[in-house]
């Protein structure tokens, strides 16, 4: 008799189970083959004894051995079947969960519990907790807070004369000993996890008294401005928001490491931070040395190193990499940032996409709905045609409609903007969402003015629309065709953009977002949820694009990106270069790019040709990489996820600075240490530096 236990992960009220088997499933047995070939999704299958177990998990292609036997799960289904040959008896038993089984954050400390874990089940226990003095009232109650939560302490009458909280400043560090009791009926606080209990004080010790007045307040309603919070970050880190963000960040990175190493066999390799300057791309930070005229640069990314690792037979590489770019700081950018960097050999685009879906699904916060995979896929051309942007927000409609063919019927318009490159796109808002206050018109016109080669029209459809001023722009024939093609009705609002095709697409993509923002602010459309799982792959990007100022072709992704197999001959022949697609792809979540990757050029001759003859980049600084490609480098590809941006989205943070412990300010400075700062003349002399006074 074979019994197979199928276990489904539960988010609420998890239980612990132990599964015991007197025999081990032998390799090659029917049971073993059943476990390896059955397609399980979001389940764990356990078939071993109490010392070990095997589990198949969502998106994993192989069964892995695990030493643990306890799983926080609930039974989903039990099925039985008769098998000849190898037999196995499985005994199932529920085990009562105890605090000893949990990972204890109180080990190696002088406390017995933290301030967020006490419950009514702890009633009667003598405990010791430590934390920051958060609040006090009438010298009868006070709350102690740490990174895990808050606990209310009750001061009994016999200690009231000994404990004078009025003399202890808030945010002082206390150690409290006492007994856990249930709060009196009617005094429970359901908003607190510890709201059902309080600790009756027996002893209190002031471990470190804080200043009487701190520079910033932690209360949400009295939150200090960002620069002040960054200047005193050691206080700001105590806030619940920062605690949640940094702890979630740690959990996600740990889950990523477990998945990459334990489930997928990747090797974590640390690559250098100090490297040589790489012309092109983002501006790099320069690091002086003691050798006159010689400088390091801080790496923009480990791109070259990870490709050389492929040549060195480290065929499955990853790292949580620190990267540096000397560019303007924005809410989603920092001069120093962290990315999940991945590279693997003998792969292709689809396999890299599947790998990343597994990485995100395995590290997705357990408190959220499980991540649905596979993600939607869309070509670059489709994204630009439908949304006017290569990172579309697909949580709402108002898609662009290509009406260039209809508007071209008015030759005056197409000739004015260049007939060969002419394009026109429309967005239609159906009544009653079509209210167009003057503020909306101004905001949309402000966007359109940034696109000087385009024209934008906002037109309300009325009963006499075909005799209105729109006819002067479009002509009566074009207006009639538009009304029929777009099914325009009285009360609708038409947003129309025309000009050079690429510029008109881009402009209307921005108009679409600004328009929905306006409707959303007036509650005329559903509010977009930041946690919607609208993850999207955008692929088949152009390989090259002309520089706006010089017209010289540049890489859209980076110069090491391989061409689409169907366009390889065009590249070799150097014909129709603008139409060549690359094997690059981006991962977009709710309109935000959270990562990008590509299949790389692994042939040294082809890589030299792209650098020399297409991009016209002098490549002496890349000789080490070119040599690696020519010394036997396998086909390979990779991806990088911007961890700061990704975690900021998970936390619904306004800026990536809210998920970084010690970030730089919006001006790229460090308010905490005041860096960057001048250095002494002696230090300048040591590094052969002469500064130029721009004043």
C-alpha positions as CSV (number, residue, x, y, z in Angstrom):
1,X,0.0,0.0,0.0
2,X,1.4,3.4,-1.0
3,X,0.0,6.6,0.6
4,X,1.0,9.9,-0.9
5,X,0.5,13.0,1.2
6,X,-0.1,16.1,-0.8
7,X,0.3,19.3,1.2
8,X,-0.8,22.8,0.2
9,X,0.8,25.9,1.6
10,X,-1.6,27.8,3.9
11,X,-1.2,31.5,4.8
12,X,-3.5,31.5,7.7
13,X,-3.4,29.3,10.9
14,X,-0.6,27.0,9.7
15,X,-0.1,23.7,11.5
16,X,3.0,21.5,11.8
17,X,3.1,17.9,10.7
18,X,5.5,15.1,10.9
19,X,5.6,12.3,8.2
20,X,7.3,9.1,9.1
21,X,8.1,6.1,6.9
22,X,9.9,2.9,8.0
23,X,11.4,2.4,4.6
24,X,13.1,4.6,2.1
25,X,11.9,4.9,-1.5
26,X,14.5,3.3,-3.7
27,X,15.9,5.0,-6.8
28,X,14.2,3.7,-9.9
29,X,11.2,2.2,-8.0
30,X,7.7,2.8,-9.3
31,X,7.0,5.1,-6.3
32,X,10.1,7.1,-7.1
33,X,9.1,7.4,-10.8
34,X,5.6,8.5,-9.8
35,X,6.9,11.3,-7.6
36,X,9.3,12.5,-10.3
37,X,6.9,12.5,-13.2
38,X,3.7,13.7,-11.5
39,X,3.1,17.4,-12.3
40,X,2.5,19.1,-9.0
41,X,1.9,22.9,-8.8
42,X,2.0,24.8,-5.5
43,X,2.2,21.5,-3.5
44,X,4.8,19.6,-1.6
45,X,5.0,15.8,-1.9
46,X,6.8,14.1,1.0
47,X,7.8,10.5,0.8
48,X,10.7,9.9,3.2
49,X,11.3,9.0,6.8
50,X,11.6,11.3,9.8
51,X,15.2,12.1,9.0
52,X,14.6,13.3,5.5
53,X,12.0,14.1,3.0
54,X,11.6,14.9,-0.7
55,X,9.5,17.7,-2.0
56,X,8.4,18.9,-5.4
57,X,7.5,22.6,-5.3
58,X,5.9,25.0,-7.7
59,X,8.0,25.8,-10.8
60,X,10.8,23.4,-9.8
61,X,11.8,20.8,-12.4
62,X,13.6,18.4,-10.1
63,X,12.8,16.7,-6.8
64,X,15.3,17.9,-4.1
65,X,16.4,16.3,-0.8
66,X,15.6,18.2,2.3
67,X,16.8,17.5,5.8
68,X,13.8,19.0,7.5
69,X,10.6,17.1,8.4
70,X,8.5,19.9,9.8
71,X,6.4,21.8,7.3
72,X,4.0,24.8,8.1
73,X,1.2,23.3,6.0
74,X,-2.3,21.9,6.2
75,X,-3.4,18.6,4.6
76,X,-5.0,19.2,1.2
77,X,-5.6,15.6,0.1
78,X,-4.6,12.1,0.9
79,X,-4.7,9.5,-1.9
80,X,-3.8,5.8,-1.8
81,X,-2.9,3.2,-4.4
82,X,-1.6,-0.3,-4.7
83,X,1.8,-0.8,-6.2
84,X,3.6,-4.0,-6.8
85,X,7.3,-4.4,-6.0
86,X,8.6,-1.7,-3.7
87,X,6.1,-1.0,-0.9
88,X,6.1,1.9,1.6
89,X,4.1,2.6,4.7
90,X,3.5,6.2,5.5
91,X,2.3,7.2,9.0
92,X,0.9,10.6,9.4
93,X,0.7,12.4,12.7
94,X,0.0,16.0,13.7
95,X,2.5,17.5,16.0
96,X,1.6,20.3,18.4
97,X,3.5,23.4,17.6
98,X,5.7,24.8,20.5
99,X,7.8,27.9,20.8
100,X,10.9,25.7,20.9
101,X,10.3,24.6,17.4
102,X,10.3,28.2,16.1
103,X,13.3,30.1,15.0
104,X,14.0,32.1,18.2
105,X,15.1,35.7,17.8
106,X,15.8,35.7,21.6
107,X,18.7,33.3,21.5
108,X,22.0,34.7,22.7
109,X,20.2,37.7,24.4
110,X,19.3,38.7,27.9
111,X,15.6,38.8,27.1
112,X,13.1,35.9,27.1
113,X,10.7,37.4,24.5
114,X,10.6,40.3,22.2
115,X,8.0,43.1,22.3
116,X,5.9,41.7,19.6
117,X,5.4,38.0,20.4
118,X,3.5,37.8,23.8
119,X,-0.1,36.5,23.5
120,X,-2.8,35.2,25.9
121,X,-1.1,31.8,25.6
122,X,1.8,33.2,27.6
123,X,-0.5,34.2,30.5
124,X,1.2,33.5,33.8
125,X,4.7,33.3,32.5
126,X,7.6,35.4,34.0
127,X,9.2,37.3,31.1
128,X,12.1,39.7,30.5
129,X,11.7,42.1,27.5
130,X,13.9,45.0,26.3
131,X,13.2,47.9,24.1
132,X,12.6,51.6,23.6
133,X,10.2,53.6,25.9
134,X,7.4,54.5,23.5
135,X,4.6,55.9,25.6
136,X,3.5,56.4,29.2
137,X,0.4,57.4,31.0
138,X,-0.2,58.6,34.6
139,X,2.8,56.5,35.8
140,X,0.4,53.5,35.6
141,X,1.1,52.2,32.1
142,X,3.9,52.4,29.6
143,X,4.6,50.7,26.3
144,X,7.9,49.2,25.3
145,X,8.8,48.9,21.6
146,X,11.4,47.1,19.6
147,X,11.7,46.0,16.0
148,X,9.0,43.3,16.5
149,X,6.2,45.2,18.0
150,X,5.0,46.9,21.2
151,X,4.0,45.6,24.6
152,X,2.0,47.4,27.4
153,X,3.5,47.3,30.9
154,X,1.3,47.8,33.9
155,X,2.9,49.4,37.0
156,X,1.3,47.9,40.2
157,X,0.6,50.3,43.1
158,X,3.4,48.9,45.2
159,X,6.0,49.9,42.7
160,X,4.5,53.3,41.7
161,X,6.7,55.2,44.2
162,X,9.9,53.4,43.0
163,X,9.2,53.9,39.2
164,X,8.9,57.5,38.1
165,X,8.5,57.5,34.3
166,X,8.4,61.3,34.3
167,X,12.1,61.3,34.8
168,X,12.8,58.9,31.9
169,X,12.8,60.4,28.4
170,X,11.0,58.7,25.6
171,X,13.2,56.5,23.4
172,X,15.3,55.5,26.4
173,X,16.3,51.8,26.4
174,X,14.7,49.8,29.2
175,X,14.8,46.2,30.4
176,X,11.6,45.0,32.0
177,X,10.9,41.9,34.0
178,X,7.3,40.9,35.0
179,X,4.4,38.5,34.6
180,X,2.1,38.2,31.6
181,X,-1.6,38.7,32.4
182,X,-4.7,39.1,30.3
183,X,-5.9,42.6,30.0
184,X,-9.2,43.3,31.8
185,X,-12.3,42.7,29.8
186,X,-13.1,45.7,27.5
187,X,-9.5,47.0,27.6
188,X,-8.1,44.8,24.9
189,X,-6.5,46.5,21.9
190,X,-7.4,44.6,18.7
191,X,-5.1,46.9,16.7
192,X,-2.0,45.4,18.4
193,X,-0.8,41.8,18.0
194,X,-0.1,42.0,21.8
195,X,-3.3,43.8,22.5
196,X,-4.8,40.9,24.6
197,X,-2.1,41.0,27.3
198,X,0.0,43.2,29.4
199,X,3.0,42.6,31.6
200,X,2.7,43.4,35.3
201,X,6.0,45.1,36.2
202,X,8.3,43.5,38.7
203,X,11.6,45.1,37.8
204,X,12.7,47.8,35.4
205,X,16.2,48.8,34.5
206,X,17.3,51.8,32.4
207,X,20.0,50.5,30.1
208,X,20.6,53.8,28.3
209,X,18.8,57.1,28.8
210,X,18.0,59.1,25.6
211,X,18.2,62.8,25.2
212,X,15.2,64.7,26.6
213,X,14.4,66.0,23.1
214,X,15.2,64.0,20.0
215,X,15.7,65.7,16.6
216,X,12.8,63.8,14.9
217,X,9.5,62.3,15.9
218,X,8.6,58.7,15.0
219,X,4.8,59.3,15.1
220,X,3.3,58.9,11.6
221,X,1.1,62.0,12.0
222,X,4.1,64.2,12.8
223,X,6.6,62.7,10.4
224,X,9.7,64.8,9.7
225,X,10.7,65.8,6.2
226,X,12.8,63.2,4.3
227,X,16.2,65.0,4.5
228,X,15.9,65.4,8.3
229,X,14.9,61.7,8.6
230,X,18.0,60.7,6.5
231,X,20.2,62.9,8.7
232,X,19.0,61.0,11.8
233,X,18.5,57.7,10.1
234,X,19.4,55.8,13.2
235,X,16.2,57.0,14.7
236,X,14.1,56.8,11.6
237,X,15.0,53.1,11.2
238,X,12.9,52.4,14.4
239,X,9.7,53.3,12.6
240,X,7.3,50.4,11.8
241,X,7.5,51.2,8.0
242,X,11.3,51.0,7.9
243,X,11.3,47.9,10.1
244,X,8.9,46.1,7.8
245,X,10.7,47.1,4.7
246,X,14.2,46.1,5.8
247,X,13.1,42.8,7.3
248,X,11.1,42.0,4.2
249,X,14.1,42.8,2.1
250,X,16.2,40.4,4.1
251,X,13.6,37.7,3.8
252,X,13.3,38.1,0.1
253,X,17.1,38.1,-0.5
254,X,17.4,35.0,1.6
255,X,14.7,33.1,-0.3
256,X,16.3,34.1,-3.6
257,X,19.6,32.7,-2.4
258,X,17.9,29.4,-1.2
259,X,16.2,29.0,-4.6
260,X,19.2,29.8,-6.7
261,X,21.6,27.6,-4.8
262,X,19.5,24.8,-3.3
263,X,16.9,24.4,-6.1
264,X,18.8,25.5,-9.2
265,X,22.4,24.7,-8.5
266,X,23.7,28.2,-9.1
267,X,27.1,29.4,-7.7
268,X,27.3,32.7,-5.9
269,X,30.4,34.5,-7.0
270,X,31.6,37.9,-5.8
271,X,33.1,40.1,-8.5
272,X,35.3,43.1,-8.1
273,X,34.0,46.6,-7.4
274,X,37.2,48.3,-8.5
275,X,37.6,47.9,-12.3
276,X,38.7,49.9,-15.3
277,X,36.8,52.7,-17.0
278,X,34.2,51.5,-19.6
279,X,33.4,54.3,-22.1
280,X,29.8,54.6,-23.1
281,X,26.8,54.0,-21.0
282,X,26.3,55.7,-17.6
283,X,28.8,58.0,-16.1
284,X,31.1,56.1,-13.7
285,X,32.6,57.1,-10.4
286,X,36.4,57.5,-10.7
287,X,38.7,56.2,-7.9
288,X,42.2,57.7,-7.7
289,X,45.3,55.6,-7.0
290,X,48.8,56.3,-5.8
291,X,50.1,55.9,-9.3
292,X,50.1,59.3,-11.0
293,X,47.4,59.6,-13.8
294,X,46.0,56.1,-13.1
295,X,42.4,55.6,-11.9
296,X,40.0,52.8,-11.1
297,X,36.3,53.1,-11.8
298,X,33.5,51.7,-9.7
299,X,31.6,49.1,-11.8
300,X,28.2,50.0,-13.3
301,X,27.4,46.3,-13.2
302,X,29.2,42.9,-13.2
303,X,28.4,42.5,-16.9
304,X,31.9,41.8,-18.2
305,X,32.9,39.6,-15.2
306,X,29.8,37.4,-15.5
307,X,30.4,36.8,-19.2
308,X,34.0,35.8,-18.4
309,X,32.8,33.5,-15.8
310,X,30.8,31.7,-18.5
311,X,34.1,31.3,-20.4
312,X,35.6,30.0,-17.2
313,X,33.0,27.1,-16.9
314,X,31.1,28.7,-14.0
315,X,28.0,28.0,-16.0
316,X,25.4,29.1,-13.4
317,X,26.4,32.3,-11.7
318,X,24.5,34.8,-9.5
319,X,25.2,37.4,-6.9
320,X,23.5,40.1,-4.9
321,X,25.6,42.8,-6.5
322,X,26.4,46.4,-5.5
323,X,26.6,48.7,-8.5
324,X,27.5,52.4,-9.0
325,X,26.5,55.1,-11.5
326,X,27.3,58.7,-11.2
327,X,24.1,60.1,-12.5
328,X,21.2,62.2,-11.3
329,X,19.3,60.7,-8.4
330,X,15.6,60.1,-8.9
331,X,12.9,58.4,-6.7
332,X,13.7,55.1,-8.4
333,X,17.5,55.6,-8.7
334,X,20.5,55.9,-6.4
335,X,24.2,56.4,-7.2
336,X,24.8,53.1,-5.4
337,X,22.2,50.3,-5.8
338,X,21.7,46.6,-5.5
339,X,20.7,44.1,-8.2
340,X,20.2,40.4,-8.4
341,X,22.7,39.5,-11.1
342,X,22.3,36.2,-13.0
343,X,24.1,34.6,-15.9
344,X,24.0,31.0,-17.3
345,X,25.4,29.0,-20.2
346,X,23.7,27.0,-22.9
347,X,20.4,28.8,-22.5
348,X,17.9,30.9,-24.5
349,X,15.4,33.7,-23.9
350,X,12.5,31.6,-22.8
351,X,14.5,29.5,-20.4
352,X,15.9,32.7,-18.7
353,X,12.3,34.0,-18.4
354,X,11.2,30.8,-16.8
355,X,14.1,30.9,-14.4
356,X,13.2,34.5,-13.3
357,X,9.5,33.5,-12.9
358,X,10.7,30.8,-10.5
359,X,13.0,33.2,-8.6
360,X,10.2,35.7,-8.0
361,X,7.5,33.0,-7.2
362,X,9.8,31.3,-4.7
363,X,10.7,34.6,-3.0
364,X,7.3,36.2,-3.1
365,X,6.1,37.4,0.3
366,X,4.1,34.7,2.0
367,X,1.6,37.3,3.3
368,X,0.5,38.1,-0.3
369,X,-1.5,36.0,-2.8
370,X,0.8,33.4,-4.5
371,X,2.4,34.8,-7.6
372,X,0.8,33.6,-10.8
373,X,3.2,32.3,-13.4
374,X,3.9,32.3,-16.3
375,X,3.8,36.1,-16.8
376,X,2.2,37.7,-19.8
377,X,4.5,38.3,-22.8
378,X,4.4,41.1,-25.3
379,X,6.7,42.2,-28.1
380,X,8.2,45.7,-28.0
381,X,6.3,46.6,-31.2
382,X,3.0,45.5,-29.6
383,X,3.7,47.5,-26.4
384,X,4.5,50.7,-28.3
385,X,1.5,50.3,-30.6
386,X,-1.0,49.6,-27.8
387,X,0.5,51.7,-25.0
388,X,3.0,54.1,-26.5
389,X,5.7,52.9,-24.0
390,X,8.0,49.9,-23.6
391,X,7.0,49.4,-20.0
392,X,3.2,49.6,-20.1
393,X,0.9,49.8,-17.1
394,X,-1.7,47.2,-18.0
395,X,-3.9,47.7,-15.0
396,X,-6.2,49.9,-17.1
397,X,-7.4,50.3,-20.6
398,X,-7.5,53.5,-22.8
399,X,-5.2,51.8,-25.3
400,X,-3.8,53.7,-28.2
401,X,-5.6,53.2,-31.5
402,X,-3.5,53.6,-34.7
403,X,-5.4,55.9,-37.0
404,X,-2.5,57.0,-39.2
405,X,-4.0,55.4,-42.3
406,X,-7.2,57.4,-41.8
407,X,-5.5,60.8,-41.0
408,X,-3.3,60.3,-44.1
409,X,-6.4,60.9,-46.2
410,X,-5.6,64.5,-45.5
411,X,-2.4,64.8,-47.4
412,X,-1.7,68.2,-46.0
413,X,-1.2,66.7,-42.5
414,X,0.9,63.8,-43.5
415,X,3.1,66.0,-45.7
416,X,3.6,68.5,-43.0
417,X,5.1,65.9,-40.7
418,X,6.9,63.8,-43.3
419,X,4.7,61.3,-45.2
420,X,7.1,58.4,-44.8
421,X,7.4,58.7,-41.0
422,X,3.9,60.0,-40.3
423,X,1.8,58.5,-37.5
424,X,-1.4,59.3,-35.7
425,X,-2.9,57.7,-32.6
426,X,-6.1,58.2,-30.7
427,X,-7.5,57.5,-27.2
428,X,-11.3,57.5,-26.7
429,X,-12.9,58.1,-23.3
430,X,-16.5,57.1,-23.3
431,X,-19.1,59.2,-21.6
432,X,-19.4,59.9,-18.6
433,X,-15.6,59.8,-18.0
434,X,-15.1,62.5,-20.5
435,X,-15.3,65.5,-18.2
436,X,-12.4,67.7,-19.2
437,X,-11.7,70.5,-16.7
438,X,-9.2,73.2,-17.5
439,X,-6.7,71.6,-15.2
440,X,-6.7,68.4,-17.2
441,X,-6.3,70.3,-20.5
442,X,-3.3,72.2,-19.1
443,X,-1.6,69.1,-17.7
444,X,-2.0,67.2,-21.0
445,X,-0.9,70.2,-23.1
446,X,2.2,70.5,-20.9
447,X,3.1,66.9,-21.8
448,X,2.5,67.5,-25.5
449,X,4.7,70.6,-25.6
450,X,7.7,68.5,-24.7
451,X,7.2,66.8,-28.1
452,X,7.9,69.6,-30.6
453,X,7.5,67.4,-33.7
454,X,3.9,66.4,-32.7
455,X,0.5,67.9,-32.4
456,X,-2.0,67.1,-29.7
457,X,-5.7,67.7,-29.8
458,X,-8.3,67.2,-27.0
459,X,-11.8,67.3,-28.5
460,X,-15.2,66.7,-26.9
461,X,-17.7,65.0,-29.2
462,X,-20.8,67.0,-29.6
463,X,-23.9,66.8,-31.8
464,X,-22.3,69.3,-34.2
465,X,-18.8,67.8,-34.0
466,X,-18.6,67.3,-37.8
467,X,-19.1,71.0,-38.3
468,X,-16.9,72.2,-35.5
469,X,-13.3,73.5,-35.6
470,X,-12.0,69.9,-35.8
471,X,-12.9,69.9,-39.4
472,X,-10.4,72.7,-40.1
473,X,-7.7,70.5,-38.8
474,X,-8.6,67.1,-40.1
475,X,-11.0,67.8,-43.0
476,X,-14.6,66.7,-43.1
477,X,-13.8,63.4,-44.8
478,X,-11.2,62.4,-42.1
479,X,-13.5,63.5,-39.3
480,X,-16.3,61.3,-40.6
481,X,-14.1,58.3,-41.1
482,X,-12.7,58.8,-37.5
483,X,-16.2,59.0,-36.1
484,X,-17.2,55.7,-37.8
485,X,-13.9,53.9,-37.1
486,X,-13.7,54.9,-33.4
487,X,-17.5,54.6,-32.8
488,X,-17.5,58.1,-31.4
489,X,-20.7,59.3,-29.7
490,X,-21.9,62.5,-28.2
491,X,-20.3,63.0,-24.8
492,X,-17.1,61.1,-25.7
493,X,-13.7,62.6,-25.4
494,X,-11.2,62.2,-28.1
495,X,-7.4,62.5,-27.4
496,X,-5.6,62.7,-30.7
497,X,-1.8,62.9,-31.3
498,X,-0.1,63.1,-34.7
499,X,3.4,63.7,-36.0
500,X,6.4,61.5,-36.7
501,X,5.3,58.0,-35.8
502,X,7.7,57.3,-33.0
503,X,7.3,60.7,-31.4
504,X,3.5,60.6,-31.6
505,X,3.5,57.1,-30.0
506,X,5.7,58.2,-27.1
507,X,3.7,61.4,-26.6
508,X,0.4,59.5,-26.5
509,X,1.8,56.9,-24.1
510,X,2.6,59.8,-21.7
511,X,-0.8,61.4,-22.4
512,X,-2.5,58.1,-21.6
513,X,-0.9,57.9,-18.1
514,X,-1.5,61.6,-17.3
515,X,-5.2,61.2,-18.4
516,X,-5.8,58.2,-16.2
517,X,-4.0,59.9,-13.3
518,X,-6.5,62.8,-13.6
519,X,-9.6,60.5,-13.8
520,X,-8.3,58.5,-10.9
521,X,-7.8,61.6,-8.7
522,X,-11.4,62.5,-9.3
523,X,-12.6,59.0,-8.6
524,X,-14.1,58.6,-12.1
525,X,-12.2,55.3,-12.7
526,X,-11.1,52.4,-10.4
527,X,-8.1,53.1,-8.3
528,X,-5.1,51.1,-9.4
529,X,-3.8,48.7,-6.7
530,X,0.0,48.7,-6.2
531,X,-0.2,45.0,-5.4
532,X,-1.9,43.9,-8.6
533,X,0.1,41.1,-10.2
534,X,0.4,42.7,-13.7
535,X,3.8,41.3,-14.4
536,X,4.8,41.4,-18.1
537,X,7.7,40.4,-20.3
538,X,8.5,42.8,-23.1
539,X,10.9,41.3,-25.7
540,X,12.2,41.7,-29.2
541,X,13.6,45.2,-28.6
542,X,15.4,47.0,-31.4
543,X,19.1,46.2,-31.3
544,X,20.2,49.7,-32.4
545,X,18.8,53.2,-32.3
546,X,20.2,56.5,-33.5
547,X,21.6,59.0,-31.1
548,X,19.2,62.0,-30.9
549,X,22.0,64.5,-31.3
550,X,24.6,62.8,-33.6
551,X,22.5,60.3,-35.4
552,X,25.2,57.6,-34.7
553,X,23.7,54.2,-34.0
554,X,23.9,53.1,-30.3
555,X,22.9,49.9,-28.5
556,X,19.4,50.0,-27.1
557,X,20.4,47.4,-24.4
558,X,24.2,47.1,-24.4
559,X,26.8,46.3,-27.0
560,X,27.1,42.6,-25.9
561,X,23.4,41.8,-26.7
562,X,22.9,39.1,-29.4
563,X,20.8,39.8,-32.5
564,X,17.5,37.9,-33.0
565,X,18.3,34.7,-34.9
566,X,16.0,35.7,-37.8
567,X,17.9,39.0,-38.1
568,X,21.5,37.7,-37.9
569,X,22.1,37.8,-41.6
570,X,21.0,41.5,-41.7
571,X,23.6,42.2,-39.1
572,X,26.4,40.3,-40.9
573,X,25.6,42.1,-44.1
574,X,25.1,45.4,-42.2
575,X,21.9,46.1,-44.0
576,X,18.7,47.7,-42.7
577,X,20.3,48.0,-39.2
578,X,17.4,50.0,-37.8
579,X,15.1,47.0,-38.2
580,X,17.3,44.4,-36.5
581,X,15.8,43.0,-33.3
582,X,17.8,42.0,-30.3
583,X,17.4,39.1,-27.9
584,X,16.9,41.5,-25.0
585,X,13.9,41.5,-22.8
586,X,12.6,43.5,-19.8
587,X,10.4,42.5,-16.9
588,X,7.7,45.2,-16.2
589,X,5.4,45.3,-13.1
590,X,2.5,47.8,-13.1
591,X,4.3,50.1,-15.5
592,X,7.7,49.9,-13.8
593,X,10.7,48.2,-15.3
594,X,12.1,46.0,-12.5
595,X,14.8,44.1,-14.5
596,X,16.3,43.5,-17.9
597,X,18.4,40.8,-19.6
598,X,19.5,39.3,-22.9
599,X,21.2,36.5,-24.7
600,X,24.8,37.7,-25.3
601,X,27.0,37.6,-28.3
602,X,29.4,34.7,-27.6
603,X,31.4,34.8,-30.8
604,X,34.4,37.1,-30.7
605,X,34.4,37.9,-34.4
606,X,30.8,39.0,-34.3
607,X,31.3,41.0,-31.2
608,X,34.3,42.9,-32.8
609,X,32.2,43.6,-35.9
610,X,29.4,45.1,-33.8
611,X,31.8,47.3,-31.9
612,X,34.0,48.3,-34.9
613,X,31.7,48.6,-37.8
614,X,28.2,49.3,-36.4
615,X,28.7,51.2,-33.1
616,X,32.1,52.5,-34.1
617,X,33.4,52.1,-30.5
618,X,37.1,51.8,-29.9
619,X,37.4,48.6,-27.9
620,X,41.0,48.3,-26.5
621,X,39.4,48.6,-23.0
622,X,37.4,45.4,-23.8
623,X,40.3,43.3,-25.0
624,X,40.1,41.0,-22.0
625,X,36.4,40.2,-22.8
626,X,37.1,39.7,-26.5
627,X,39.9,37.4,-25.7
628,X,37.6,35.4,-23.4
629,X,35.0,35.0,-26.2
630,X,37.7,33.8,-28.6
631,X,39.1,31.2,-26.2
632,X,36.1,28.9,-26.1
633,X,33.0,30.7,-24.6
634,X,29.7,28.9,-24.6
635,X,26.4,30.5,-25.7
636,X,25.1,32.3,-22.6
637,X,22.6,34.9,-21.4
638,X,21.5,36.6,-18.2
639,X,19.3,39.0,-16.4
640,X,19.5,41.6,-13.6
641,X,16.6,42.5,-11.2
642,X,16.8,45.9,-9.6
643,X,16.3,44.8,-6.0
644,X,15.8,48.2,-4.5
645,X,13.0,49.1,-7.0
646,X,11.4,45.6,-6.8
647,X,11.2,45.7,-3.0
648,X,10.0,49.3,-3.0
649,X,7.0,48.1,-5.1
650,X,6.4,45.2,-2.8
651,X,6.3,47.6,0.2
652,X,4.3,50.2,-1.7
653,X,7.1,52.7,-0.9
654,X,7.1,56.1,-2.5
655,X,10.9,55.9,-3.2
656,X,13.6,53.2,-3.2
657,X,15.2,55.3,-0.4
658,X,12.4,53.9,1.9
659,X,13.7,50.4,1.5
660,X,17.5,51.1,1.8
661,X,19.0,51.4,5.3
662,X,21.3,54.3,4.6
663,X,20.5,55.8,1.2
664,X,21.7,59.0,-0.5
665,X,19.4,62.0,-0.7
666,X,17.6,63.1,-3.8
667,X,20.6,65.3,-4.5
668,X,23.0,62.3,-4.3
669,X,24.4,63.4,-1.0
670,X,24.6,61.6,2.4
671,X,22.8,63.8,5.0
672,X,24.0,61.4,7.7
673,X,27.8,61.9,7.3
674,X,27.6,65.0,5.0
675,X,29.5,63.1,2.3
676,X,30.9,63.9,-0.2
677,X,33.3,66.2,1.7
678,X,36.6,67.9,0.9
679,X,39.9,66.1,1.5
680,X,43.1,67.5,2.9
681,X,46.0,68.8,0.8
682,X,48.1,65.9,2.1
683,X,45.6,63.4,0.8
684,X,45.4,65.2,-2.5
685,X,49.2,65.0,-2.8
686,X,49.2,61.3,-1.9
687,X,46.8,60.6,-4.8
688,X,48.3,63.2,-7.2
689,X,45.0,65.2,-7.3
690,X,44.7,68.8,-8.3
691,X,41.3,70.4,-7.9
692,X,39.9,73.0,-10.2
693,X,38.0,76.0,-8.7
694,X,35.1,76.5,-11.0
695,X,34.2,79.8,-9.4
